[in-house]
Amino acid sequence: MNFINNFEVALNGIKANKLRSSLTMLGIIIGVAAVIIMISVGQGASKRISDQISSMGSNLLMVSPGAGQGPVRGASGNVNTLTLEDAEAIAGLSMVAGAVPELNTGATIVYENQTWTSQINGTTPGMQVIKDWPVSSGSYFGDDDVQSASLVAVLGQTVVDNLFPPGTDPVGATIRINKLAFTVVGVLSPKGAAMMGQDQDDAVYVPITTVQKRMLGVNNVRTINVQTETQDSMAYVQTSIEELLRERHRITGSKTDDFSVLSLTSVLEAAETATGTMTILLASIAAISLLVGGIGIMNIMLVSVTERTKEIGLRMAVGATESNILNQFLVESVVLCLVGGFTGIITGAAVAWAISKFAGWPTYITLYSILLSAGFSAAIGIFFGYYPAKKAASLDPIEALRFEK
Amino acid sequence: MSGKTVILLENVKKIYQLGETRVFALKGINLTIREGEMVAVMGSSGSGKSTLLNIMGCLDRPTAGIYYLDGENVSQLAKSRLARIRNKRIGFVFQGFNLLGRTTVLANVQLPLIYAGAGKKEMAERAKEALAWVGLSDYLEHYPSQMSGGQQQRVAIARALVNNPSLILADEPTGSLDSKTSIEIMAVIQRLYLEKGITVIIVTHEREISQYCRRLIKLKDGRITEDTPVMNPRNAAEDLAAMPDEGEGQI
């Protein structure tokens, strides 16, 4: 008995009971489709986040206060160790294109009888360069405004839309933030939503000294964004910043740094870890449904073996060996699983495509998720098909022939 | 009756262990059956005739004693070897036909050839030949459920002979058929040994059926109590010709 014969016998077994076979396959189809959809949604999210992070420019370093372990803790800003002078010192290092300190606070902005709550970002004119963000009207504030802690503000488009009547040019207008009267000197060109969905245009930029002295009464900065001249020099600049700040903050020997330097690469890595975890979580949930589908296969195969006891007895009487019978049922369950698996892959890919088309979520189907599902369904076929097949093969032909339903 | 020995049983015993009790199904059978014989095995239920048939059919192994099939000692062969022997040398005909329901007549007859590893073309040719021999050439693509009992049993006979066995074992082959159809089936079985020289062993409890055989073996309590030639054996084809022309048969 050769393999092709074996395969045909198994196929005939499947064809002989179409409804039952397709219901059995349904479990595998749903399981595999779920795995494909979940992985593609997870991979899509991950791909979008990494695309956005890398589009922000890869030669950026972020210096945050506190011994941060990652971007989240580093940004907490509970430790106030970075100062404007640190930023100036960093800007003086070699291979550094610019160092821009930031300090922000939330505040309500009032123009005539309109109010709007937004984020007030204290920064320096270098911000415009580092973020590559031009003004659409007016101009950015200058270094002298930072020197003198002037009451000048550059508005994001969302703030303008919410405070000023349509068609008015806000440049030159006076707005009040925390009872301080600011003169609007420029409006930033619209930039759109950032990676985590927040509106980047919903912000007001003012000289950092104004926030420090006039609004918060502090001397520290929340973060310093550093742009290096080339991407290759990032590691070098990161080390120089660390050496410089340890010296400036008098940290010697094994004492822990009171600041941390992060590159976008490490932010990217952290984000990828997070989305990777999410993908694994989603895929595991989907894998459970695949497992349930596999148990369904075993269940049906067991019923099928009992139902076909007489057939098995007859096959044995006309010369089928135990391994012939074992192979017949094993091939049957593997074929069920593989056909179910491929149908599931197609269904899953179609649903993933529909999700990105109609719900706007990015999905990304990877070869690896397809191979994983195909391999997994074949393994399920063998694993859950083996016991029923073994049961069939070990039947006694005399008993089996005498079996009555 | 001459020719070489097909079956030689030497003091064959079969003991079943049912929990605490031992059941002696066969208590020492000595039997020789030569090529081209047509033997009826009779006995009441519990006489051991099914056990004897199972052992002769290589479906079961004797507890003690030796079984030579075509001169080969097959009494203690491994299960896979026995499956080979059943495939190559033995054909089975059952009371309940045992055809695969959702499979065509042609595919049913091909079944033993699948396990013999025959090529596709060869399988189809030989199955058609066997079906033509039992007179069912027009039913190749029919399903068993579309056929009468007599026709189904003829499909089963075609399946039994498709692999050119030296021995055909029939377990109550007419047990599910009416008397006229029974004679039709006996006519086909008689042709097996008359035309093809195949040794046929029929287990039956009907005296009329045993009349179509040439030798009668009676079993009781696991022993052979009688082994005689059949006096005035009948010819099924002649009996059939003498019967009024009606019913389903169309050989």
Chai-1 contact restraints between the chains, C-beta under 6 A:
chainA,res_idxA,chainB,res_idxB,connection_type,confidence,min_distance_angstrom,max_distance_angstrom,comment,restraint_id
A,M1,B,Y115,contact,1.0,0.0,6.0,A-B,restraint_1
A,M1,B,G117,contact,1.0,0.0,6.0,A-B,restraint_2
A,N2,B,G117,contact,1.0,0.0,6.0,A-B,restraint_3
A,N5,B,I114,contact,1.0,0.0,6.0,A-B,restraint_4
A,A16,B,R102,contact,1.0,0.0,6.0,A-B,restraint_5
A,E311,B,L100,contact,1.0,0.0,6.0,A-B,restraint_6
A,L314,B,N98,contact,1.0,0.0,6.0,A-B,restraint_7
A,A317,B,F92,contact,1.0,0.0,6.0,A-B,restraint_8
A,V318,B,L111,contact,1.0,0.0,6.0,A-B,restraint_9
A,V318,B,P112,contact,1.0,0.0,6.0,A-B,restraint_10
A,G319,B,A83,contact,1.0,0.0,6.0,A-B,restraint_11
A,G319,B,R86,contact,1.0,0.0,6.0,A-B,restraint_12
A,G319,B,N87,contact,1.0,0.0,6.0,A-B,restraint_13
A,G319,B,P112,contact,1.0,0.0,6.0,A-B,restraint_14
A,G319,B,Y115,contact,1.0,0.0,6.0,A-B,restraint_15
A,A320,B,Y115,contact,1.0,0.0,6.0,A-B,restraint_16
A,T321,B,S80,contact,1.0,0.0,6.0,A-B,restraint_17
A,T321,B,A83,contact,1.0,0.0,6.0,A-B,restraint_18
A,P397,B,L59,contact,1.0,0.0,6.0,A-B,restraint_19
A,I398,B,N54,contact,1.0,0.0,6.0,A-B,restraint_20
A,I398,B,L59,contact,1.0,0.0,6.0,A-B,restraint_21
